[in-house]
Amino acid sequence: MLTKLSIHTITLYQRYLSPYKGYCCAYRVYTGEDSCSQYAKIAIAEHGLFSAFPLIKEQFDRCSFAAEEIQKKQKNKKKDNLDTCSDCTAGCDTFSTCNTIGDCHPFH
C-alpha cells in the first residue's frame, strides 16, 4: 500500500509541481539519464519503499555532485566570457554577447 502511494505521489509531483519549479534535476542535465524522481519511482517499484531509501539517498548524492559540477562549469564559462569581454561597457554592441549572467542558471 505505501509503495503504491509513494509511486503515485512522485507521479503527481512529476506532473504538477516539477514542470513549474523553474529548474530540472541536475543529475539528469549532467548525465542525460533519468531524473532523481524517476530513479526513486523505479527503485521503490523494484525494491519496495523502505529498501529503496538507501538507493535514493545515493542518487541524491550523485545529483549533488552533478549540481556542483554544473555550477563549476557555468562559473568557468561566465569567467571566460567576461575575461574575453573586459573592454565591454553597458552601451557597446557586443555587451549582450559577452555578458552571460542571465544564461547561467546551473540547472537549465
One Martini backbone bead per residue (centre of mass of N, CA, C, O) as a GRO file, in nm:
protein
  108
    1MET     BB    1   0.060   0.062  -0.024
    2LEU     BB    2   0.302   0.260   0.015
    3THR     BB    3   0.428   0.214  -0.258
    4LYS     BB    4   0.195   0.318  -0.435
    5LEU     BB    5   0.170   0.596  -0.300
    6SER     BB    6   0.458   0.692  -0.365
    7ILE     BB    7   0.443   0.670  -0.671
    8HIS     BB    8   0.199   0.858  -0.703
    9THR     BB    9   0.329   1.108  -0.573
   10ILE     BB   10   0.559   1.135  -0.777
   11THR     BB   11   0.380   1.167  -1.024
   12LEU     BB   12   0.248   1.428  -0.932
   13TYR     BB   13   0.504   1.589  -0.912
   14GLN     BB   14   0.593   1.558  -1.211
   15ARG     BB   15   0.327   1.689  -1.330
   16TYR     BB   16   0.258   1.956  -1.118
   17LEU     BB   17   0.552   2.072  -1.013
   18SER     BB   18   0.821   2.042  -1.172
   19PRO     BB   19   0.753   2.227  -1.431
   20TYR     BB   20   0.729   2.500  -1.215
   21LYS     BB   21   1.020   2.542  -1.054
   22GLY     BB   22   1.268   2.630  -1.285
   23TYR     BB   23   1.401   2.337  -1.275
   24CYS     BB   24   1.614   2.062  -1.308
   25CYS     BB   25   1.774   1.788  -1.278
   26ALA     BB   26   2.112   1.764  -1.250
   27TYR     BB   27   2.160   1.473  -1.331
   28ARG     BB   28   2.009   1.486  -1.599
   29VAL     BB   29   2.175   1.713  -1.725
   30TYR     BB   30   2.463   1.578  -1.690
   31THR     BB   31   2.377   1.267  -1.814
   32GLY     BB   32   2.077   1.198  -1.946
   33GLU     BB   33   1.926   1.064  -1.734
   34ASP     BB   34   1.741   1.002  -1.495
   35SER     BB   35   1.576   1.134  -1.266
   36CYS     BB   36   1.531   1.127  -0.934
   37SER     BB   37   1.228   1.064  -0.940
   38GLN     BB   38   1.248   0.826  -1.136
   39TYR     BB   39   1.443   0.660  -0.972
   40ALA     BB   40   1.259   0.634  -0.725
   41LYS     BB   41   1.029   0.484  -0.859
   42ILE     BB   42   1.195   0.237  -0.946
   43ALA     BB   43   1.310   0.159  -0.670
   44ILE     BB   44   1.038   0.115  -0.531
   45ALA     BB   45   0.923  -0.095  -0.728
   46GLU     BB   46   1.172  -0.304  -0.693
   47HIS     BB   47   1.227  -0.273  -0.346
   48GLY     BB   48   1.067  -0.083  -0.202
   49LEU     BB   49   1.044   0.169   0.009
   50PHE     BB   50   1.265   0.107   0.237
   51SER     BB   51   1.489  -0.018   0.047
   52ALA     BB   52   1.518   0.254  -0.132
   53PHE     BB   53   1.650   0.474   0.044
   54PRO     BB   54   1.957   0.428  -0.007
   55LEU     BB   55   1.938   0.467  -0.314
   56ILE     BB   56   1.824   0.756  -0.309
   57LYS     BB   57   2.055   0.884  -0.154
   58GLU     BB   58   2.271   0.822  -0.366
   59GLN     BB   59   2.134   0.987  -0.587
   60PHE     BB   60   2.147   1.260  -0.440
   61ASP     BB   61   2.454   1.264  -0.433
   62ARG     BB   62   2.491   1.264  -0.741
   63CYS     BB   63   2.331   1.527  -0.781
   64SER     BB   64   2.514   1.712  -0.617
   65PHE     BB   65   2.760   1.669  -0.791
   66ALA     BB   66   2.634   1.770  -1.054
   67ALA     BB   67   2.573   2.056  -0.955
   68GLU     BB   68   2.865   2.135  -0.900
   69GLU     BB   69   2.969   2.091  -1.190
   70ILE     BB   70   2.781   2.292  -1.327
   71GLN     BB   71   2.871   2.540  -1.167
   72LYS     BB   72   3.165   2.534  -1.254
   73LYS     BB   73   3.114   2.554  -1.557
   74GLN     BB   74   2.958   2.825  -1.545
   75LYS     BB   75   3.179   2.993  -1.410
   76ASN     BB   76   3.392   2.948  -1.631
   77LYS     BB   77   3.224   3.060  -1.862
   78LYS     BB   78   3.179   3.340  -1.745
   79LYS     BB   79   3.476   3.413  -1.708
   80ASP     BB   80   3.557   3.381  -2.005
   81ASN     BB   81   3.357   3.590  -2.116
   82LEU     BB   82   3.456   3.831  -1.939
   83ASP     BB   83   3.757   3.823  -2.020
   84THR     BB   84   3.698   3.874  -2.336
   85CYS     BB   85   3.508   4.146  -2.230
   86SER     BB   86   3.660   4.389  -2.073
   87ASP     BB   87   3.573   4.635  -2.285
   88CYS     BB   88   3.296   4.641  -2.204
   89THR     BB   89   2.993   4.815  -2.211
   90ALA     BB   90   2.668   4.890  -2.172
   91GLY     BB   91   2.670   5.033  -2.479
   92CYS     BB   92   2.778   4.804  -2.633
   93ASP     BB   93   2.722   4.568  -2.882
   94THR     BB   94   2.881   4.314  -2.729
   95PHE     BB   95   2.758   4.275  -2.443
   96SER     BB   96   2.535   4.060  -2.487
   97THR     BB   97   2.756   3.838  -2.568
   98CYS     BB   98   2.932   3.858  -2.301
   99ASN     BB   99   2.685   3.848  -2.112
  100THR     BB  100   2.578   3.545  -1.914
  101ILE     BB  101   2.407   3.571  -1.654
  102GLY     BB  102   2.114   3.488  -1.765
  103ASP     BB  103   2.244   3.186  -1.869
  104CYS     BB  104   2.355   3.056  -1.563
  105HIS     BB  105   2.173   2.852  -1.472
  106PRO     BB  106   2.257   2.539  -1.334
  107PHE     BB  107   1.957   2.388  -1.438
  108HIS     BB  108   1.942   2.449  -1.772
   0.00000   0.00000   0.00000
